[in-house]
Amino acid sequence: MNQLKIAEAEMAEALLHVVSKIGATLTEETTKAVIAKLSDKVKNLKELPEKVEEIGKEFKMMSTVVKQFSTPGHSNELVKDWIGEVRDLAHRVEDVMDKYSYHALKLKEENTMKKFFSKAYYVTVFSEIADEIIQIEKKIENVVKRRDRWLQLPHLIPNPLADIERKQPHSSFQEVVQDDIVGIEDNRRKVTEWLDSDSDKQGSTVITVFGMGGLGKTTLVANVYERAKVNFTTHAWIVVSQTYGLVDLLRKMLKKIGDQEHSQLMDLDTHDLEVKIKERLSGGNCLLVLDDVWNREAYTQIMGVFQNLQASRVIITTRQEHVATLAEPRHRLKLKPLEHKDAFNLFCRKVFYNRMECKCPQNLEKLANAIVDRCQGLPLAIVSIGGMLSSLPATEYVWNETYNQLRGELANNDHLRAILNLSYHDTPGELRNCFLYCGLFPEDHEFSRESLVRLWVAEGFAFPKEQSTAEEVADRYLRELIQRNMLEVVENDELGRVSTCKMHDLVRDLVLSIAKEEKYGSAIDFSSMSYMDKDVRRLSSCGWKDTNAVKAKFPRLRTLVALGIIASPSQLLSPILSESHYITVLELQDSEITEVPASIGNLFNLRYIGLRRTRVKSLPESIGKLSNLLTLDIKQTKIEKLPRGIVRVKKLRHLLADRYDDEEQSKFRYFIGMQAPKQLSNLEDLQTLETVEASKDLAEQLAKLTKLQSVWIDKIHAVDCANLFAALSMMPLLSSLLLSASDENEELCLQALKPESDKLHRLIIRGCWADKTLECPIFLDHGRNLKYLAISWCGLKDDPFKLLAPYVPNLTYLSLNRVHSANTLVLYEGCFPQLKTLVLKCMPDVSELKISDRALPQIEGLYVVTLPKLDKVPHGIESLRSLKKLWLLDLHQGFKAQWNMNGMQQKMQYVPELRI
C-alpha cells in the first residue's frame, strides 16, 4: 500500500461527507419552501431534489467501490488521476449545496415572496444553481465512462481486508491506559546520574538526548523528569516547535516557573521577560526540559538566564546531532532502537492488552516476530501497528494480509512512515476525517475531549445513529482513535474517559502530507498566505504576529483555526470573513483579538465559534442571524452580556460563556456568568449551558430545555433555590451541575434538588450550606451516583471525610476548597474506596491529616495546597502505594523540616510526581 491507497481512502470519505451534506440540504424546510415557491419561475428547479438525490446515490456507490479495491505495487497514475477528478467533483457538489442553502436562507429572511419576484436576481441565482447541477450530472457520466474505459481489472484488485469489521463493539467502553514503558531502564539510570552529578557546580549543566524520530526520547526524559523535579526549587517542561519565537519561548518559561497568567505576560519584551525569569530563579536551582529542539539557538538565546545559578540542569531532546553537541560529550545520550526482546514485549502489550499476561498465541508467534522485525526497534512504529492489530481479528489469515500490505508499503517508504501509512489506511472510514482534522492544530497541542467532539460534529464528521446523539458518536470515534494509538492520552476524567489527548509530532507530519495531497487542508505560516491555493478548504495558522493585513482570498474556505494570533480584526478576520462565505468553523482561542466584525452574521454556514481566552469585549447583534450555529464558546473573555438575538439561534447546542473577574481566583466570584437572555427557552436543542446568572424566571426557562446535560448557574440567592432546583431536578439527561451562590455568605438550600436523572455524576457547589444539607435527596438518595464532587467556600465544622463518606461512597474525585472544618482530618479504612483524586486547598483550620492503613486503595493524585497550619507530615501517607502525583505546597513554614527529618523523600520515592 502507498500514497495512492491513502488517496483512495480519503476520497471515499470525501464522497460520503458530500452525500451527508446533500441529505441534510434536501430535508431542510427552507429548501422545500424555496422549491415550492420558485419552481414555476426557474426552469429545472422542480426536478432539482430528484437530480441531487441521484447524484448522492452515485457518489455513495463510487465510495463503496473504491473502499472494496486496493492498488498493488507502484502508484498507478490512471487511478490516481481518476480519484482526483472524483474528489474535485465532490467538492464542487458541496459548494453548490452550500450556495443553494445560503440563497435559500437569504430569500426566507425577506418579508414577502413578491419582493423577490419583482427582482430578476434570485431567479437568476437559482437558475444558475439548477444549471450547475445539470453540468455536474454530465461530469459524473464522463467520470463513470472513463472508469469503465480505462480502469479495468488489471489496475484494480480486491482488497482482502475490506470486509473485515475493524471497529470495537460500540456497546463496550474500554478504559485507555498509559503504555507500559519497556527497555529504558539503563538509559533512565544514566540520565538520572548525570542530573545528580556535580551538584555543587555553579551555572548550568546541559544534557542532550538525541536520535531519530520515534525512538522514545520524550518518553524517556519525561520519566526522568517526573522523578527528579522534586529535587529542584523550580522546574519546567517546554515543547519547542520548529518555528518557535524567542519571546514566546521566554513567555512559556516564565509562565511555567512563575505561575503567571497569559494576559500578564503579553506586554513584556525580551529584556523584561529575562529579568523576571532571573528574579524567579534566584536563590535556588532549576530543572528545565526543552523538548523537540531543532536548532541550537533555542538554547543559546536563553542560556543567559541560568548564569550564576546553583546547579541548574537543562535537558534537551532533539533529532539533530548538531544540537546534541550543546552538551559535553560525557552528557550526550544517543538513543538506539529497542532490542528484539523488548520490542516484542512492547508489541504484545499493545496487541494483546486484554489477554492474561499479554501473551501472544503460539500460532501467531512467527508472524508477530516478522512484524516486529519490520519495525526496526522503533517504539512509535511498534505501538502504531500494535494498536492497529489489536482492532483486527487475531487470525493467521488477517495477520498475513497485514504483513503483506506492510511489505508493500516498505517498498515505497521508510519503515516508520510505512507503518504509519498502514495504520492510517486500516482506520475505518468514518474516523479518517476526524484523524486528519487533528493535524490542523499546532504541534503538541492538547485537545480536550469536549472541544474535539464539538468540532467534529460541527464539521459534519459525526451524525446521530440509532439512539446516540452526534456528540456520543463523535466520542466513540475519539476512543477508537486512541485505542489505535493514533492519538495519545494525556489525562483521564472521573469516569475513566479521555479528558485531554494529543498527536505525536511524527504522526502529525504524516497527517499534514496527506491533508495537502488530498486538498483536505493546510497548516501554514500566514507570511506565505499569498502563495496559498485559493481553493483551500481548511486553513490553520497559529501564533500569527504579522502586522500586514491578509490580502489572499479563500472563497471555498470551510475551517479557520488560528490559535494565539496577535492581530486586529481588520488584519485577519474582516478580510477573510468578507470573502469566505461558507465557513463552518472559526476557532480563535487564546488570540489577542478585541472585537468581532458584524459581518460574521453573514456566515450562514457557521456552526462553531471559538473565542475562549480572547480579549473580545462584545458580540455583534448579527450573531442572531447564524441559524446553523451549534457551538458558541466565549469562556474567559471580556464579554459582559450576550446579544439579544442569541435566542434566534435555535440549533445552538453548546453555549459556554463567562468572564474572569479575578485571574488569581482569590475572590468568591472570580468568574462571572452571563445574564440569561429572555426567551432562553427558545434554544430547545441546548445540551451545554455554562454559565448563566440566576434570575426570577430562569427556573421557568430551564424547565423547557429538556436536552440539557451540563448546567452551570451563578449568583444564586436563597430565595431562588426552591424553584430553580426543582426545575433542574426534572432534566432527564442532566450529568454535570455547578451551583454558585451570589456571595460567600449566601446560604444554599438543596432540599428541592431531587434529580430524576441517574446520569448526574458531577456536582460542584460553591457557597454556604443550609443546615442538614447531607440529609437532602441529592446526597441521601442520589449520592451513590456521584463520581465527582467539588465543594468550596462553606463551613462543615466537623471532619468532612467523616461527614461525606457515607453519602458519596463511589467518588473518584473530591475537592475541598476554602472549607472550614475540624483541626484534624482522618481518612479512615473503607472511606472512598474508588477515589483517584483528592484536593485539599485553602483550608485554614487543618493542622493534622491522618491516613489509616488500607484507606484510599485507588488514589492516584493527592494535592494538599495552602494549609497554613499543617506542620506535620500526614500520618500514614507512605501507605498510599498507588500514588502517581503528590503535592504538599504552601503549608506551615516548619513542614518541610519535618518532612526531611522523617526521611520522607526516600520513603515516597515511588511516587513519579512529587512536589514539596
N, C-alpha and C positions, 0 to 999 in steps of 0.2 A: 504494500500500500504506500502511496506517496501523496504529494500535494494535490494531485488530481482527485483522488478519492476524498480528500478533505473538501475539495471544491464541490464534489457531488453531494456530500452530506450537507454542507452549508446551503447549497442551492435548494435542496429538498425542503429544508426548514424555511427558507425564504418563501417558497411556494405555499407551504401550509400557513405561514403567517398572513400572506395575502388572502388566502381562502377565508381565514377567520375575519379579516377586515371586510371582505365582500359580504359575508353573512351578517356582520354587525350593521353595516350600512343599510342593507336591504330591509332589515327588520325595524329600523328607526321610524318612528311615527312621522318625523319631519320629511323623510324621504317619500313615504307613501302619500303624504299630503301634496307635495310638490308634483309628483307624477299625476295624481288625480286632477290637479288644477291646471297644469300646463300641457297635458298630453295632446290637447286639441291645437295648441299653438306651436308646439315643437315637434317636428317630424322625427320619427324614430324613438321618441321619449317613452311612448306607451309600451314598446317592446323591450325597453331598457332592462327591467328586472329579470326578464327571461334570458336575455342575452348575457347579462352579468352572471347569472346563476350557472349558465352553461360554461362560461369561462372558468368559474370556480371549480366545476366538476372536472374540466380538462386539466387544470393545474393540479388538482388533487391526484388525478390519475398519473400525471407526469411524476409527481413526488413519489408515489408508490413504486413506479417503475425504476426510478433512479436508486431508491433505497434497496431494491432487490438485486441490483447488479454492482459489480466492482470491476475495476480495470487492473489487469495484472501488469507486472513488469514496468516498463518505462511509460512516461506520460504520453498519452495519445492526443495529439493536437486537435484531431477532429472532434473527439468527445469534449475536450476542454473548450473549444470554441462554441460547441452546441450548448454546453452548460452555461457559458457566459451570456449567450443570446437569450436563453430562457430566464436567467436571473434578471437581466435588464428589462425584459418584458414584464416580469413580476413586479419590479419596482415601478414601472410605468402604470400598471393597473392600480397599484396602491396610491400613486399620485392622483390618478383620475378619481378614485373613490373619495380621497380627501378633498379634492377640488369640488366634487359633487356635494359632499356634506357641508362644506364651507358656504357655498352659494345657496344651498337649501336653507341653511340656518339664517343667512342674511335676509332671504326672502320672508321667512317666518317672522322676523323681528319687525317687519313693517305692519302698519295698521290694517291695510286692506289689500286684497289682491288686485283691485282695479288700478292701484298706483303702478303696479308692475306692467300691467297690460298696456298702459299708456306709454311705456318706455320699451324701446327695442333691445335695451342692454341685456336684460335677463333672458329674453327669448334667444338672443344670440349666444349667450353663455351656455345655456342648456343644449342648444343645437350643436355647439362645438363639442360638448361632452358626449352627446349621442354619436356624433361622427367619429370621435376618438375611439369609442368602443367598437365601432364597425372596423376601424383600421386595426385595432388590436385583434379582433376576430380573424382578420386576414393574415396577420403576422403569425398567429398561433397555427393557422393552417399551414403556412410555409415552414414553420419550425417542425411541425409533425412530419411534413413531406421530406424535409432534409434528414430527419432522423431515420425515416424508413428507407431513404435512398442511399445514405452514406454510412449509417451506423448499424451494420449487420452483426450477426453473432461473433464473427472473428474479433470484433472490437470489444464486445461485452461478454462477460461470463457470469454465471450465477454466483452470488456471494453466499457461501455455505453457512455463515453465521447470521444472515439477515433475519431469519425466522426465530432465532433463539431469544427467548424472553430474558432481557438483561436486567430488568428493574427488580429491586427488592419489593416484597409484598407491601402495598401501601398501608395495610392494616396494622403492621407491626412497626414499632419505633425502636431503633437501636441507638443506645446512647453512644456518642462518639467519645473515644478515649484517646489520650495522647499516645503517640508512637513510643514503643519501647526503644530505649537507646542501647545500641549494641556496638561493640568494637571500638569504644573511645576511651577506655579506662586508662591506658598508658599515656595517651595524649593529654587527658584531663589532669593526670597527676603531674605531668611535665609543666603545663601552663601554670598550675597552682603553685608549684615550687618556684617558678620564676616570679610570681606575684609576691611570694613571701621572702625572697632573697633580697639582700641589700636594703633591709627595712629602715635603716637609719640614713639612707642616701638622700641628699637634697636634690631638688629638681624632679624631673620626670623620667621614668623608665618606660620605653616603648617595647611592646611585644607584638609581633605580627604573625598571623595565622593565614597562610595563603594556599592556593591550589585552584584547580578548575572548578567551574560551577557544578553544583550537585553533590559535592563531596561531604557536605555537612559541617562547614566552617561555622556557620551561625549557631547550629545546634550545639556544637562542642563549646564554643565560647559562652553561650547562654547558660549552659550547665555549670561552668566555672564561675561565671559572674554571679549567679543567684546564691552560690555558697560563700563567695568571698566578699561580697559588698558590705556585709555587716562589719567587717574589719576596717572600713573607711568612713570618715566623718561625712563625706559626700560621695555620691556615685550617680552616674547617668549612662544611659544606653541611647545612642543616637544613630539612626539609619541615614547614611549619606548617599544620595542618589547621584547618577552620572551628571546631572545638570544642577548641582547644588549651588547656592549663593552664600557668600561669606556671612552676610548679615543674617540670613536665615539659619545658618549653622550656629552662630553665636546666640541667636534668639532661642533656638531649640535647647541649647546647652543651659542657658540661664533659667529657662522655664523648668527644666528637669531638676536643676540643683537648688533653685531658689523659690520654687512654688509660685512663680509669678503668673498672673493671668495674661492671656494672649493680648488683650487690649492695652495692658500696661506697658507692653514692650514695643508696640508698633512705631512709636515716635523716637526710639533710641537709634543712634547711628553706631557705626562700628566701634568708635572710641568709647562711647558711653557704655556699650554692652561689655567691652573688655574690662572696663573699670569696675562695673558691677560684679562681673564674674570673679575678678581678683579679690574683691571685698568678701564675696561669699566663700571663697576657698581659703582665705587667710586663716592661719592658726590651726590648720588641720591637714589631713591627707585626702586624696581624691582618687577614685577609680572611674575611668572613662572608657567606654567601648565605642569605637567608630566602626559601624558595620557596613560592609559592602563599599569600600573606598576604591575609587577608580584612578585617582591621581594623587601625587604626593602633597600637593598644595592644600588638600583638605585638612592635613595636619599641620604643615609648616606655617600656614597662615594664622593658626590659633595657638601655636606652641608657647607663645609669649606669656599666656595667662598662667602657665604652670611654673614659671621661674620662681625660685626661692621657696617653693613648697616643699614640705617634708614628705618624701616617699610617695609622690603621686605615681599612678600607673595608668598607662594608655594601652589598650588592646585594640589592634586594627585587624579586621578581616578584609581580604582582598583576593581578586583573581589575578592581579597584576604583580609580576615578580619585581618590577622596579619600585613598586610601592612597598613591597615587603622589606626592601633594603633600608627603610626608615629605622628599623631595629638593628641592633648589633647582631652579628652572626649567631651568637650564643642564645639570642632571644627570638630567633625566627623558627617557625614550625611550618614545614611544608606537609600538608595532608596527603596521604596516599589512599587509593581505593581500599575498600574492605577486603580482608582475606575471604576466601570462598566460604569458610565455615561460618563466619559472622554474617556474610551476605545471605547465605541460605537460611540462617536463623531469622534474620530480619524479614526475608521473603515469606517464610512460613507464618510468622506472626501476623503479617498483613493479610495473607490469603486465608488462613485457617484460624482466624481470631475466635471463631465460635466453636472450635473443637478442643477437646481435652489436650492440654499442653501444646496446642497449636501444631500438632504433628501432621506431617504430610503423609497421605495414603501411599502404601508401598507401590501400587500400580502407576502412580504419577511421579515417583521419585526421579526417574531418568529424565522425564520431560522438565520437571522442576529444576533439576541441576543444569540442563541445557539452557533454560530461560535465564537462570541466574548468571550463568557464564556470559550470556549476551549482554547483561547489564554492566559488566566490567567493573564490579565493585562500587558503583555509584549509588549511594543511599537514595537519592531522589528518583533515579530510574527504577530501583527495586521497589520502592514504596508506590510509585505510579503504576507499574504493571501489576504489582500485587493487589492494589486496590481494584484494578480492572478485573482481574481473575476472580476476586472474591465475590463479584456480582454475576459470574457466569457459572453454569453447571460444571461441577468438578468431574468431568469425564475425559477419557483419553482422546475421544474424537474432537471435542471442543478445544482442548489444550493443544492438540496437534495443529488444528487450523489456526489458532492464535500464534503458535510458534512459526508456522509457515508465513503468516502475514508479517510477523516481526522480521523474519529473514528478508522479505521483500522490501520492507522499509529500510533495512540496514544497507541495501544496495544503493540507496539514493541519499542517505543522511548519516550524520554521525550517530553513535549508538544512543546517546541521551535524547537527541531530537527525534530519532526514530521511535523510541519508546513513548515519548510524549505524544507524537503523532498518532500512534496506535491507540493509546488511551483515549485521545480525543475522538477518533473515528468510532470507537466502540461505544461511546456515550450515546444513550438513547436520544432520539431526535429532539424531543421537547426540552432537553437540557442544554443543547448546544448554544442557543441564543443567550440563555442565562449565563453560561460559562464565558462566552466571548464578551459579554457586557461588562464583566468584572475587570477585564483588561483595560477598559477606558479610564479607570481610576489610577491615581499615582502609584508608583512602586511602593510596596509595603503598606499601602492604605488598609486600615482596619475597617471592615464593614460591620455594622450592626445588623442582626437578623431582621429586625423590623424594617429598616430602610431598604435593604436589598429586596425584601418581599414586596414592598410598596412600589419600588421602581420597576420590578419585573411585571407586576400587574398593570402598571401604567403603560408600559411598553407593549402590552398585549401578548406577553410570553406565557401567561397562565390564565386559564379560564375556569369558571365553575365546572365541576364534574360531579355528577350524581348528587350526593348530599354535602359535598365540600364546597366552600367558597373559593374564589380565585386566590385569596391570600393563603388559605390552607393548602391548596395545590402547589403554590409557589414555595411554601415552607417545606413541602415534601421534596421538591426539586433541590432545594438547598441541602437538605440532609443527604440526598443521594450524591451530590457533587462532593460533599465532604467524605462520605463513605468511600468514594472512588479516589480519594486523595488528590482531587483537582483543586480543592480549596483546603486551607489548614485552619483548624480550630485555634482560637486564641483563648476564649473563655466560654464556660457554660453557665446557664442560669439556674434558678432554684428548682426547675423541673427537669434538669439534665439536658435541656435543649441548648443548641448553639446560641450563645449570646453575641459574640463577635468572632469574625474569621478574617483571613487574608489569603492572598495568592502569592505563591513563590515567584521570585523575580524571573527565573528561567521559564516557568510556565507562562508568565505574562509575556515574555518575549515571543513565545510560540503564538499566543493569542493575538498579539498585535500584527504578526506577519500574516496570519490567516485573515484577520479583520481587514487588512489593507488589500490583500489579493481579492477577497470576496466583496469588496466595497461595502463591508459591514459598518466600518467607522474608522476614525483616525485619532490617535493621541499625539498631539504636536505642541510645538512652541509657537506662540502667536506671532513671533517675528517672521515665521515662514507662511503665514496665512495667505499672503498674496500669491503663493505658488500652489495653494491647495486646489484640488478638484472642486469646481463649483457644485458638483452633484453629490458631494459628501453627505451622508445621511445621519451620521453620529459623529460628534466632534468633542474632543476633550483637550483642554489646555488649562493646567493648574498652576497657580502661583505666578500668573502673568503680571508684569510690572511695567510694560511698555506704556509710555505716555502718549503715543500716537494713536489716533482713532483707527478703528477697524475699517478698512476700505473694501475688503473682499465681500462678495455677496454669495449667499448659500440658499438658493430658492427651494432646495429639496431637503434642507436640514430638519431632522426629526428630534435630535437629542443634543443638548449643550451641557457639558459637565465642565465647570470652571471653578474649582475649589481654591480658596485663598488668594483670589486675584486682588490687585491693588489698582483700581481703575474707576473712573467716574462713569455714570450711565451713558453719557454722550460718547465715551470712547468705546464701550463694549456693547452694552445692552441695546441702546437705541438703534445703532446701525444694523445689528443682526436681527432684532425683532421686527424692524420695518421691512425686511426683505424675506425673512423665513416664516412664511405664513402657516406652515404646517407643523411647527414644533410641538412635540409631545411632552418632553421632559426638559425642565430648566432647573439644574442643580448648581447653586452658587454658594453653598455654605462656607463659613469662615472667610468670606470676602469682605473687602473694605467698602463696598458699595453703600451708599446712603439713601438712595431712592430708587423706586421702580417706575419706569415710564408708563404713562397712561395707555400707551399703545399696546400694552400687554393684553388688554381686553379684546384685542382683535384676533388673538391666537385661539381660535375656536377649538383647535385640536389639543390644546394644552391639558394634560392630565396630572402633571406633577410639578409643584413649585417648591424648591428647597432654598430657604433663606436663613437657615439656622446659624446663629452666632455672627450675623452681619450687622451693619450699623444702620440698617433701614429703619426709618422713623414712622413711616406710614405706608399704607397701601392705597392705590387709586381706586376710586369707586367703580372703575371699569372692570375690576375683578369679578363683579356680579354678572358679567357677560360670558364668563367661562363655563358654559353649560356642561362641558365634559370633564371638568376638574375633579380628580379623585383624592389627591393629597395636597394639603397646604401646610407646610412646616415653617413656622415663623418663631420657633422657640429661641429664647435668649437673644432677642432682637431689641430694638428701642421702640417698637410699635406699642402704643398705649391702647388702641381700640381697633376693632375690626370694622371694615367698611359695611355700611348698611346693606349693600347689595349682596353680601355673602349668603344670605338666606335664599337667594335665587339659584345658587349653585346646587341643584338638587341631587346631583350624582356624587357629591362630596362624601367620602368615606372616612378620611382621616384629617382631623383638624387639630394641629399641635401648635399652641400659641401661648407664650408667656414672655415676660421680660424680667431680667435680673436687676433688682434694685440695689443689691449688695453682693458684689462678686466674692467677698470674703466669707459670705454665708454666716455672718455673726448675728444678723437681725433675725427676728422670728419670721417676718415676711421678706426673706431675701429674694424670693421670686414672686411675681405678682401675676395673677391670671387676668384674662380679658373679661370685660363685661359681656354677658351673654346677649347676643342680638335679639331683638324682638322677632318673633316668628322663627325661633331656632328650630321648632318642631317641624318646619318645612324640610329640614335635612334628614329625611327618613332613612337614608342609607348609611348614616354615620355609624362607624364601628369604634372610632377613637375620638375622644373629646378631652383634650388636655391643653390648657387649664381654663376654667371659667369661674367667675365670681358668683357666689350665691346671691340670690335675689328673691323677692316675694313670689314671682311667677315661674322661677326656674323649675320647681317640682312639677308643675303642670306641663311645662315644655318637655322635660325629660321623660315623663310618663308615655309620651307618644313616640319616643325614639327606642324602639324595641330591639334594634340590631346592635346597640352599644355593647362593646366588650371591655373597653378601658375608659374610665372616667376619673378625672382629677377636678376637684372642686375646692376653691379657695375662698377665704373671707366668710366663713360660716359663722353666724350668730346663733346663740342658744335658741332663739325663737324660730330659727329655720329648721331645726333638727327633725322635728316630728314629721312634717310634710315631705321634706327633702329625702330623708332616709327611707320613708315609706315608698316613695317613687323609685328610688334606687333598688329597693328590695324586689320590685316587680320585674326587673330586667332579666329576661330568660337566658341571656348569653354573657352576663357580666363576669369577667375574670380578674380584672385589676381595678382597684379603687383607692384613690387618695382623698382624704378628708382633712382640710386645714382650717383651723379656727380663724376668726378675724384678728385676734391678737393672743399673746401668751397667757392672758388671764381669762379668756372666754372659755366657758365650760361646755363641752360637747356631751350630749346625752345620746347614747347609741341604742336606746330601748326599741326604737322603731325600725332599726336595721335588722331585718329578718330575710336575708337573701333567699329567693326561690331557686336561684342558680347554684348548682353544686360545682360549677366551674370556677367560682370565685376562690382564687388561691393566693392572691397578692393583696395585702391590706396595709396601707400607710396612714397613720393617724398623727396629726400634728396639733397639739393643744391639750388643755386640761381635760381630765376625765371626770364625769359625774360620779357620784357615789354608786357603788355596786355595779360598775361597768362590766366586770367579768361575769356577772350573772345575766347580762343581756344576751339575747339569742345569737348575736354574731359570734360570741365566744362559747356560750353554753351549748348551743345546738350545732353551730357551723364550724366551731374552732378546729375540729379534726380535719376539715378540708383545707385549712390554711397551710401554705408552704412557705410563704414569705410574709414576715411581719416586721414593720419598722415603726417605732414609737418615739416621739420626740416632744420636748417641752411639756412634760407632765410630771406630776408628783405621785409616785406609787407608795412612797414612805417605807414600805416593807421591802424584803428581798424580792426583786422582780422575777427571778428564776423560780422561786418557791410559789409565787402567785400565778405565773403564766403556765408553767409546765403541765399542770393537769388539764388545762383547757385547749392548749395548742400542741399536742404531743408529736405531730408529724411535720413540724417546721424543718426546713432545710436552710433557712436564712432568718436570722434575728438581729435586729439593730436597735440599740437603746442609745438615744442622743439627748443630752440635756435633761435627763430624767433624775428627779430626786428620789433617793432610795435609802435603804439601811446602810450602815457603815460597812458591814461585812456581807459579801455575796458568796453563795455556795452553789456550785454546780455539782449536784449530788448524783449518785449512781441511778441510772434509769431515766434521768430527765433528758428530754430532747434527743432521743436515740438516733434520729435521722439528720440532725443538724450538721451542716457542712460549713457554714459561715456564721461567725458571731462577731458583732461590732459593739464595743462599749466606748462611747465618745462623750467627752464633756460632762462627766458625772461627778459633781463636786463633793458628794458625801462619801464616796467609796474610799476606804483606807485599807481594805483587805479583800483578796479574792482567793477562794479555796476551791480546789478541783479534786473530787473524790476519784478513787480508782474506778475504772470502767465507766466513767462519765464521758459523754460525747464521743462514742466509739467511731463516728464517721467524720469528725471535724477535720476540715482542710485549711480553713483560714480563721485566725483569731486576731482581731485588731483591737488593741486597748490603747486609746489615744486621749490625751488631755484629762487625766485623772490626777489632779494635783496633790491629793492626799495619799495616793497609793505609794507607800515607801518600802513594801515588802515584795519579794518575788512570789508570784501566785503559788501557793502550796499545791503540789501535785501536778504542776504544769508539764513535767517531764513524762507523765503517763499518757499524754496525748500523742501517741505514736503515728497517727495518720496525718499530722500537721504538714502542710506544704508551705504555708505562709504564716509568720508570726510577727506582729508589730507591737512593740511596747514603747510608745513615744510620748514625750511631754508629760512625764509622770513626776512624782516627788523628786526633788533635787538629790535625795540620797538613794534613789532606787538603783542607779547604775552601779554604785559602790557595793550594794547588797548583791546585785547580780554577779559581779566579778568575784566577790568574796566567797560566794557559794559555788563557784566554778560552773556557772550555768552555760557559759559559751561551749564548753566541752560536752556537757550533758545534752544540749539541744542542737548539736552539730548535724543531726539527721534531718533538720528542717531546711529545705532548699532556700527559702527566702526568709531571712531573719533580720529584723530592723530593731535596734535598741537605741 
